[in-house]
């Protein structure tokens, strides 16, 4: 990784890669914010927009209103792996990948690059808030910490993205960040989580815990199982699958019967992952994700003690008050889980890398 120091001895060139699918208006806003409000040297920034077969005129808008921005038009929507088209032709030392509806604050890019240089990082992730509610943090609702990141905004060295081949095209959307980071850590790269820089996501806060979104629940179960089978070491992969199935069963009993419908996709995802199997070389990476990434956590790590659960479960099922049951799950247990794993879920800037086989 000798290129790391070389690329950071001077003010870095940056390629911003947006991925758009039928979000013309949010993309216009995001482009304006990054091109007109950022305090980073504009001469050192070039921008690429990958249009994922939009039919709302997104590409035409960019070409007309932002003539300096390069547009790559895809004939078909391939999901998040569309970013790979931009990564492949990026010229900057660093690449900032942004959703069409996401942008950094004016000083965000500069601060991220300064922190990356100071910490000798290969990838920088951010905290993420909703543009609809300044107090709502997506990364506080679903915590990724140092093990993964919210994919709407991430900064990475170009050489790293090219070495890793970008996002796995087998994943259309969701959990692609997790798959990338397992391979990232296995290569010995360093992740800097920088929550002091907050990306703005033009998305309303989620409805959890007041509802159950079956499509996303099923997709996540499928992709988490796929990633476990593809990349985790054998024992960790099996344990992660058991945890995923146990969690869906628990949620089907306590929260919403529709959660049972995620069992089959999880099994299908696991089988598909076995067909793509290419496990990480470093067992420490595999074990760290199995033991510390929330989506692979066994349900008994996060819920009430068995005795209390047995006493309360019949009453909750009879009531049918699934939302109340979820809201009243003692926060102390879940917070204890993250507190015990503070190394992986820092509240301020911190880095993580793994040494060993690569």
C-alpha positions as CSV (number, residue, x, y, z in Angstrom):
1,X,0.0,0.0,0.0
2,X,2.8,2.4,-0.8
3,X,0.5,4.6,-2.9
4,X,-1.2,5.8,0.2
5,X,1.6,8.1,1.4
6,X,2.4,9.2,-2.1
7,X,-1.2,10.3,-2.9
8,X,-1.4,12.3,0.4
9,X,1.8,14.3,0.2
10,X,-0.1,16.9,-1.9
11,X,-3.6,18.3,-2.0
12,X,-5.5,15.3,-3.2
13,X,-7.5,15.2,-6.4
14,X,-11.0,13.9,-5.9
15,X,-13.6,12.3,-8.2
16,X,-17.2,12.5,-7.0
17,X,-19.3,9.7,-8.3
18,X,-23.1,10.1,-8.1
19,X,-25.4,7.2,-8.9
20,X,-28.9,8.2,-10.0
21,X,-32.1,6.4,-10.7
22,X,-35.2,8.5,-11.3
23,X,-34.3,11.2,-8.7
24,X,-33.7,14.1,-11.0
25,X,-34.6,16.8,-8.5
26,X,-32.7,15.5,-5.5
27,X,-29.7,14.9,-7.8
28,X,-29.8,18.6,-9.0
29,X,-29.8,19.7,-5.3
30,X,-26.9,17.3,-4.4
31,X,-24.8,18.5,-7.4
32,X,-25.4,22.1,-6.6
33,X,-24.4,21.6,-3.0
34,X,-21.2,19.7,-3.8
35,X,-20.2,22.0,-6.7
36,X,-21.2,25.4,-5.4
37,X,-21.0,25.2,-1.6
38,X,-18.1,22.9,-0.9
39,X,-15.0,24.7,0.3
40,X,-12.7,22.2,-1.3
41,X,-10.5,23.4,-4.2
42,X,-12.9,23.1,-7.2
43,X,-9.9,22.7,-9.5
44,X,-9.1,19.5,-7.8
45,X,-12.6,18.0,-8.1
46,X,-14.2,16.3,-11.1
47,X,-17.7,14.8,-11.1
48,X,-19.2,11.8,-12.7
49,X,-22.9,10.9,-12.7
50,X,-23.8,7.3,-13.5
51,X,-27.4,7.2,-14.7
52,X,-28.9,3.8,-13.9
53,X,-31.4,3.8,-16.8
54,X,-33.5,6.6,-15.4
55,X,-36.6,7.6,-17.4
56,X,-37.2,10.9,-15.7
57,X,-34.6,12.9,-17.6
58,X,-31.9,12.8,-14.9
59,X,-29.1,12.5,-17.4
60,X,-30.4,15.2,-19.7
61,X,-30.7,17.6,-16.8
62,X,-27.1,17.0,-15.8
63,X,-25.8,17.5,-19.3
64,X,-27.8,20.7,-19.7
65,X,-27.3,22.3,-16.3
66,X,-23.9,20.9,-15.3
67,X,-21.9,20.7,-18.5
68,X,-18.6,20.0,-16.7
69,X,-20.0,16.8,-15.2
70,X,-19.4,13.6,-17.0
71,X,-22.5,11.5,-17.5
72,X,-22.4,7.7,-18.0
73,X,-25.7,6.3,-19.2
74,X,-26.5,2.7,-18.4
75,X,-28.9,0.8,-20.6
76,X,-30.2,-1.2,-17.7
77,X,-30.6,-0.5,-14.0
78,X,-28.0,-2.8,-12.2
79,X,-28.5,-1.4,-8.8
80,X,-25.6,-0.3,-6.5
81,X,-23.0,-1.9,-8.7
82,X,-23.6,0.9,-11.2
83,X,-21.2,2.9,-9.0
84,X,-18.5,0.6,-10.4
85,X,-18.8,2.3,-13.8
86,X,-17.8,5.5,-12.2
87,X,-15.0,4.0,-10.1
88,X,-13.5,2.4,-13.2
89,X,-12.9,5.8,-14.9
90,X,-12.3,8.0,-11.9
91,X,-9.1,10.0,-12.1
92,X,-8.8,11.4,-8.6
93,X,-6.6,10.1,-5.8
94,X,-9.8,9.7,-3.8
95,X,-13.4,8.9,-4.8
96,X,-16.4,10.2,-3.0
97,X,-19.4,8.0,-3.8
98,X,-22.7,9.7,-3.2
99,X,-26.3,8.7,-3.6
100,X,-28.3,11.0,-5.9
101,X,-30.1,12.4,-2.8
102,X,-27.1,12.9,-0.5
103,X,-24.4,15.5,0.0
104,X,-21.7,16.5,2.5
105,X,-21.7,19.8,4.4
106,X,-19.5,22.6,2.8
107,X,-16.5,21.7,4.9
108,X,-17.1,18.0,4.8
109,X,-14.9,16.9,2.0
110,X,-11.9,19.0,3.2
111,X,-12.2,17.7,6.8
112,X,-12.6,14.1,5.6
113,X,-9.4,14.3,3.5
114,X,-7.5,16.0,6.3
115,X,-8.5,13.3,8.8
116,X,-7.7,10.6,6.3
117,X,-4.2,12.0,5.8
118,X,-3.7,12.3,9.6
119,X,-5.0,8.8,10.3
120,X,-3.5,7.2,7.2
121,X,-6.9,5.8,6.3
122,X,-8.0,4.1,3.1
123,X,-11.7,4.7,3.5
124,X,-13.7,7.3,5.4
125,X,-17.3,6.9,6.5
126,X,-19.6,9.5,8.0
127,X,-22.6,10.0,10.3
128,X,-25.8,10.5,8.3
129,X,-28.8,12.6,9.1
130,X,-32.2,13.2,7.5
131,X,-32.8,16.4,5.7
132,X,-36.4,16.2,7.0
133,X,-35.4,16.1,10.7
134,X,-32.0,17.5,11.8
135,X,-32.1,15.3,14.9
136,X,-32.7,12.0,13.1
137,X,-29.5,10.0,12.5
138,X,-29.8,7.0,10.2
139,X,-26.5,5.7,11.5
140,X,-27.9,5.8,15.1
141,X,-30.9,3.8,14.1
142,X,-29.0,1.1,12.3
143,X,-25.4,1.1,13.6
144,X,-22.6,0.1,11.3
145,X,-19.7,1.7,13.2
146,X,-16.3,0.7,12.0
147,X,-17.4,-2.6,10.5
148,X,-19.4,-1.1,7.7
149,X,-20.9,2.2,6.6
150,X,-24.0,3.9,5.3
151,X,-23.5,3.7,1.5
152,X,-25.2,7.0,0.6
153,X,-21.8,8.7,1.3
154,X,-18.4,7.2,1.5
155,X,-14.9,8.4,0.6
156,X,-12.2,5.9,-0.5
157,X,-8.9,5.8,-2.2
158,X,-9.3,5.1,-5.9
159,X,-6.6,2.4,-5.8
160,X,-8.5,0.6,-3.1
161,X,-11.8,0.6,-5.0
162,X,-10.1,-0.6,-8.1
163,X,-8.2,-3.3,-6.3
164,X,-11.4,-4.6,-4.7
165,X,-13.4,-4.3,-7.9
166,X,-16.1,-2.1,-6.3
167,X,-19.4,-3.5,-5.2
168,X,-20.5,-7.1,-5.8
169,X,-22.9,-7.1,-8.8
170,X,-24.8,-10.0,-7.2
171,X,-26.2,-7.6,-4.7
172,X,-28.8,-5.2,-6.3
173,X,-29.3,-3.0,-3.3
174,X,-28.7,-3.1,0.5
175,X,-25.9,-4.9,2.4
176,X,-23.4,-4.2,-0.4
177,X,-21.4,-2.1,2.0
178,X,-21.0,-5.1,4.3
179,X,-19.7,-7.3,1.5
180,X,-17.2,-4.7,0.4
181,X,-15.9,-4.1,3.9
182,X,-15.2,-7.8,4.6
183,X,-13.0,-7.9,1.5
184,X,-11.6,-4.5,2.4
185,X,-10.4,-5.6,5.9
186,X,-9.2,-8.9,4.5
187,X,-6.7,-6.9,2.3
188,X,-5.4,-5.1,5.4
189,X,-6.9,-1.7,4.6
190,X,-7.7,0.9,7.2
191,X,-11.2,2.3,7.8
192,X,-11.7,5.7,9.5
193,X,-15.2,6.4,10.8
194,X,-15.6,10.1,11.1
195,X,-19.0,10.9,12.7
196,X,-18.0,14.5,13.3
197,X,-18.7,15.0,9.5
198,X,-22.4,14.4,8.9
199,X,-23.7,13.6,5.4
200,X,-27.2,14.9,4.6
201,X,-29.6,12.3,3.2
202,X,-32.7,13.7,1.5
203,X,-34.8,10.9,3.0
204,X,-37.5,10.9,5.6
205,X,-36.8,9.1,8.9
206,X,-37.7,5.4,8.9
207,X,-40.9,4.2,10.5
208,X,-39.2,1.7,12.9
209,X,-40.4,0.8,15.4
210,X,-44.0,1.7,14.4
211,X,-44.2,-0.6,11.4
212,X,-42.8,-3.6,9.6
213,X,-41.4,-3.3,6.1
214,X,-41.6,-6.8,4.7
215,X,-39.8,-6.2,1.3
216,X,-36.7,-4.7,2.9
217,X,-36.7,-7.2,5.7
218,X,-36.7,-10.1,3.2
219,X,-34.0,-8.5,1.0
220,X,-31.7,-7.9,3.9
221,X,-32.2,-11.4,5.2
222,X,-31.3,-12.8,1.8
223,X,-28.2,-10.6,1.4
224,X,-26.8,-11.0,4.9
225,X,-27.1,-14.8,4.4
226,X,-25.5,-14.5,1.0
227,X,-22.5,-12.5,2.3
228,X,-22.0,-14.9,5.2
229,X,-21.9,-17.9,2.9
230,X,-19.7,-16.2,0.4
231,X,-17.1,-14.6,2.7
232,X,-17.2,-15.8,6.3
233,X,-15.1,-18.8,7.4
234,X,-17.1,-22.1,7.6
235,X,-18.0,-22.0,11.3
236,X,-18.8,-18.3,11.4
237,X,-20.9,-18.6,8.2
238,X,-23.1,-21.4,9.7
239,X,-23.4,-19.6,13.0
240,X,-24.4,-16.4,11.2
241,X,-27.1,-18.2,9.2
242,X,-28.5,-19.8,12.4
243,X,-28.6,-16.3,14.0
244,X,-30.4,-14.9,10.9
245,X,-33.0,-17.7,11.0
246,X,-33.4,-17.4,14.7
247,X,-34.0,-13.7,14.5
248,X,-36.6,-14.0,11.8
249,X,-38.4,-16.7,13.9
250,X,-38.3,-14.5,17.0
251,X,-39.6,-11.5,15.0
252,X,-42.3,-13.7,13.5
253,X,-43.5,-14.7,17.0
254,X,-43.1,-11.4,18.8
255,X,-43.4,-8.6,16.2
256,X,-45.1,-9.5,12.9
257,X,-45.9,-12.9,11.4
258,X,-44.7,-11.7,8.1
259,X,-41.1,-12.0,9.4
260,X,-41.5,-15.8,8.9
261,X,-41.5,-15.0,5.1
262,X,-37.8,-14.0,5.4
263,X,-36.8,-17.6,6.3
264,X,-36.9,-18.9,2.7
265,X,-35.0,-15.9,1.2
266,X,-32.3,-16.3,3.9
267,X,-31.8,-19.9,3.0
268,X,-31.8,-19.1,-0.7
269,X,-29.3,-16.3,-0.2
270,X,-27.0,-18.7,1.7
271,X,-27.1,-21.3,-1.0
272,X,-26.3,-18.6,-3.6
273,X,-23.4,-17.4,-1.5
274,X,-22.0,-20.9,-1.4
275,X,-21.9,-20.9,-5.2
276,X,-19.9,-17.7,-5.1
277,X,-17.8,-18.8,-2.2
278,X,-14.5,-16.9,-1.7
279,X,-13.9,-16.8,2.1
280,X,-11.7,-14.2,3.7
281,X,-8.1,-15.4,4.3
282,X,-7.9,-13.7,7.7
283,X,-9.9,-15.7,10.3
284,X,-9.8,-12.6,12.6
285,X,-11.9,-10.6,10.1
286,X,-14.5,-13.4,9.9
287,X,-14.8,-13.8,13.6
288,X,-15.0,-10.1,14.3
289,X,-18.0,-9.7,12.0
290,X,-19.8,-12.8,13.3
291,X,-19.3,-11.7,16.9
292,X,-19.7,-7.9,16.6
293,X,-21.9,-7.0,13.6
294,X,-25.5,-6.6,14.8
295,X,-27.2,-8.3,11.9
296,X,-25.2,-11.5,12.6
297,X,-25.9,-11.3,16.4
298,X,-27.7,-14.2,17.9
299,X,-31.1,-13.0,19.3
300,X,-30.2,-13.9,22.8
301,X,-27.3,-11.5,22.7
302,X,-29.8,-8.6,22.3
303,X,-33.0,-9.5,24.0
304,X,-34.2,-10.0,27.6
305,X,-32.9,-12.8,29.8
306,X,-34.6,-16.1,29.0
307,X,-36.6,-16.2,32.3
308,X,-38.1,-12.7,31.7
309,X,-38.7,-13.5,28.0
310,X,-40.6,-16.7,28.9
311,X,-42.8,-14.9,31.4
312,X,-43.7,-12.0,29.2
313,X,-44.0,-13.7,25.7
314,X,-47.5,-15.2,26.1
315,X,-48.9,-11.9,27.3
316,X,-47.4,-10.0,24.4
317,X,-48.6,-12.6,21.8
318,X,-52.1,-12.6,23.2
319,X,-52.2,-8.8,23.1
320,X,-51.0,-8.8,19.5
321,X,-49.4,-5.4,20.3
322,X,-46.2,-6.0,18.2
323,X,-45.2,-2.4,18.2
324,X,-45.4,-2.0,21.9
325,X,-43.5,-5.2,22.4
326,X,-40.7,-3.9,20.2
327,X,-40.7,-0.5,21.8
328,X,-40.6,-2.0,25.3
329,X,-37.8,-4.3,24.7
330,X,-35.4,-3.1,27.3
331,X,-32.9,-0.7,25.7
332,X,-30.3,-1.6,28.3
333,X,-29.7,-5.0,26.7
334,X,-29.1,-3.6,23.2
335,X,-27.1,-0.7,24.6
336,X,-25.1,-3.2,26.6
337,X,-24.3,-5.1,23.4
338,X,-22.9,-2.0,21.7
339,X,-21.2,-0.8,24.9
340,X,-19.3,-4.1,25.2
341,X,-18.2,-3.6,21.5
342,X,-17.3,0.1,21.8
343,X,-14.1,-0.7,19.9
344,X,-16.2,-1.3,16.8
345,X,-18.8,1.4,17.4
346,X,-17.0,4.6,18.4
347,X,-18.8,7.8,19.2
348,X,-16.0,9.9,17.8
349,X,-13.4,9.5,15.1
350,X,-11.5,6.2,15.2
351,X,-9.9,3.7,12.9
352,X,-9.9,-0.1,12.4
353,X,-7.7,-2.4,10.4
354,X,-6.8,-6.1,10.7
355,X,-3.4,-7.6,10.5
356,X,-2.5,-11.1,9.6
357,X,-3.2,-13.3,6.5
358,X,-4.2,-11.4,3.4
